[in-house]
């Protein structure tokens, strides 16, 4: 399949990253801004913490590292595929290649790509990040995010994904004044399942804004305590 790439409504520069106080920030025209994932760290994740306690820190670190490698390799294949490049050279990346072949039919529902692996920021929200894809999904303008997993996930486990994607949605809309209608989460699972979750644009906006406000509140308290 040949994907159509369209010129975005305005020029958005690629942002440099900088670690500040141990946290990833992006250097934007309105100053250094924390990454979307950092701001979401204010949310409690009792399930994740319980899992780490059950398997132990060493095993948890190994699993997390392997998952990161799997995700990075899979993202690179997807990026090249959506860029209309030859991806056959990735066949030796057996796991990432297998996941790509599982999700290929779903990827073919994407077209009219405006942004691919693009850094964004929102001065009003005070946050920045890198989105996977901004394009049409089944003909509807969408923020599209790709994830990999060992097995299929229950939807209550992935609320952070929705919040992360909604953050990108708000960044894009601030930069371009173009409204995005939905967020799409595509999860390729080692157990052979492809999960596609589609949510409307407004569903998670209040919670995203609340998370960002809470993040800045905690940062302010840290400064006062020093």
C-alpha positions in Angstrom: 0.0 0.0 0.0 1.2 3.5 -0.8 0.4 6.0 2.0 -0.4 9.6 1.2 1.5 12.3 3.1 -0.1 15.8 3.3 1.6 19.0 4.3 0.6 20.0 7.9 -1.1 23.3 8.4 2.0 25.0 9.9 5.7 24.3 10.4 6.4 22.5 13.7 10.1 22.4 14.5 11.7 19.2 15.9 12.4 19.8 19.5 15.6 18.9 21.4 15.4 16.9 24.6 17.1 17.7 27.9 17.1 15.9 31.2 16.2 18.4 34.0 16.2 17.1 37.6 16.1 13.5 36.3 13.1 14.1 34.1 12.9 14.4 30.3 12.0 17.9 29.0 11.7 19.3 25.6 13.2 22.7 24.7 10.3 24.7 23.2 9.9 28.4 22.2 8.1 28.9 25.5 10.9 27.3 27.6 11.7 23.7 28.7 8.5 21.7 29.1 8.1 18.3 30.8 7.2 15.3 28.6 3.6 14.1 28.5 4.7 10.8 30.1 6.4 12.6 33.0 3.3 14.6 33.8 1.2 11.4 33.9 3.5 9.9 36.5 1.3 11.6 39.1 -1.3 8.9 38.6 -1.1 5.9 40.9 -0.5 2.6 39.2 -1.3 0.0 42.0 -1.4 -2.9 39.5 2.0 -2.1 38.2 3.5 -1.8 41.6 1.9 -5.0 42.7 3.4 -6.8 39.7 6.9 -5.5 40.5 6.6 -6.7 44.0 5.5 -10.1 42.9 8.2 -10.7 40.3 11.0 -8.8 42.1 12.9 -5.8 40.9 15.5 -7.7 38.9 13.0 -9.6 36.9 10.8 -6.5 36.4 13.8 -4.6 35.1 14.7 -7.3 32.6 11.1 -7.5 31.4 10.8 -3.8 31.1 14.1 -3.6 29.2 13.1 -6.3 26.7 9.7 -4.6 26.2 11.4 -1.3 25.5 13.6 -3.0 22.8 10.6 -4.8 21.3 8.6 -1.5 21.2 11.5 0.5 19.7 12.1 -2.0 16.9 8.4 -2.3 16.1 8.0 1.5 16.0 10.9 1.8 13.5 9.3 -0.8 11.2 6.0 1.0 11.4 7.6 4.4 10.8 9.4 3.1 7.6 6.3 1.3 6.4 4.1 4.4 6.7 6.9 6.4 5.0 6.6 4.1 2.0 10.1 2.6 2.6 11.2 -1.0 2.0 10.8 -2.8 5.4 12.0 -6.2 4.3 15.4 -5.6 5.8 13.8 -5.9 9.3 12.9 -9.5 8.9 15.8 -10.6 11.1 14.2 -8.7 14.0 12.0 -11.8 14.5 9.7 -10.6 17.2 9.3 -7.0 16.0 8.7 -8.3 12.4 6.1 -10.8 13.6 4.2 -8.1 15.4 4.4 -5.9 12.4 2.8 -8.6 10.2 0.1 -9.0 12.8 -0.8 -5.3 12.7 -0.2 -4.6 8.9 -3.9 -4.8 8.0 -4.7 -2.4 10.7 -1.9 0.0 9.6 -3.5 0.0 6.1 -6.5 1.7 7.6 -4.3 4.8 8.0 -3.9 7.5 5.3 -3.4 11.2 4.7 -0.5 11.4 7.2 0.2 14.8 8.6 2.8 13.9 11.2 5.0 10.9 11.9 7.2 10.6 15.0 6.7 14.4 15.6 7.6 16.4 18.6 4.8 18.7 19.8 4.2 21.2 22.6 1.5 23.3 24.2 2.5 26.5 26.0 -1.0 26.9 27.6 -0.8 23.4 29.1 2.9 23.5 29.8 3.7 20.1 28.3 5.4 18.6 25.3 6.0 15.1 23.8 6.5 13.0 20.7 3.4 11.6 18.9 3.5 8.4 16.8 1.2 9.4 14.0 -1.3 12.1 13.2 -3.4 11.0 10.2 -6.8 9.7 9.1 -7.9 6.4 10.5 -10.8 4.9 8.6 -11.2 8.4 7.1 -11.3 10.3 10.5 -8.6 12.7 11.7 -6.9 10.9 14.6 -4.0 10.8 17.0 -2.7 7.3 16.6 -0.4 5.5 19.0 1.3 2.1 18.7 2.0 -0.2 21.6 3.3 -3.7 22.0 2.5 -6.2 24.7 3.2 -9.8 25.7 -0.5 -10.5 25.9 -3.8 -8.7 25.3 -4.6 -5.9 27.8 -7.8 -5.2 29.6 -9.0 -1.7 28.8 -8.9 -0.6 32.5 -5.1 -1.2 32.3 -4.5 1.3 29.5 -6.1 4.5 30.7 -2.7 6.2 30.7 -2.5 5.5 27.0 -5.6 7.5 26.4 -4.4 10.3 28.5 -1.1 10.4 26.7 -2.8 10.5 23.3 -5.2 13.2 24.4 -2.3 15.3 25.5 -0.8 15.0 22.0 -4.3 15.9 20.6 -4.3 19.2 22.7 -0.7 20.0 21.7 -1.6 19.6 18.0 -4.7 21.7 18.2 -2.8 24.5 20.0 -0.1 24.5 17.4 -2.3 24.2 14.3 -5.9 25.3 15.3 -7.0 22.1 13.6 -9.3 19.8 15.6 -8.6 16.1 15.9 -11.8 14.0 16.3 -10.5 10.8 17.9 -7.6 9.0 19.5 -6.7 5.5 18.3 -4.6 3.0 20.3 -3.2 0.0 18.4 -1.6 -2.8 20.5 0.2 -5.7 18.9 0.4 -8.6 21.3 2.8 -11.5 21.3 -0.1 -13.9 21.8 -1.3 -13.1 18.3 -4.0 -10.6 19.1 -4.3 -7.0 17.7 -6.3 -4.7 19.8 -7.7 -1.4 18.4 -9.3 1.1 20.8 -11.0 4.2 19.4 -12.1 7.0 21.7 -13.8 10.4 21.0 -11.7 13.6 21.4 -13.5 15.1 24.5 -13.6 12.0 26.7 -10.3 12.4 28.5 -9.5 16.1 28.2 -10.6 17.1 31.8 -8.5 14.3 33.4 -5.4 15.2 31.3 -5.6 18.8 32.4 -6.1 17.7 36.0 -2.9 15.5 35.8 -0.8 18.3 34.4 -2.0 20.7 37.1 -1.2 18.1 39.8 2.2 17.6 38.3 3.0 21.3 38.5 1.5 21.5 42.0 3.9 18.8 43.2 6.9 20.4 41.5 6.0 23.7 43.2 5.9 21.9 46.6 9.3 20.4 45.9 10.8 23.8 45.2 9.3 25.2 48.4 10.7 22.4 50.4 14.3 22.9 49.3 
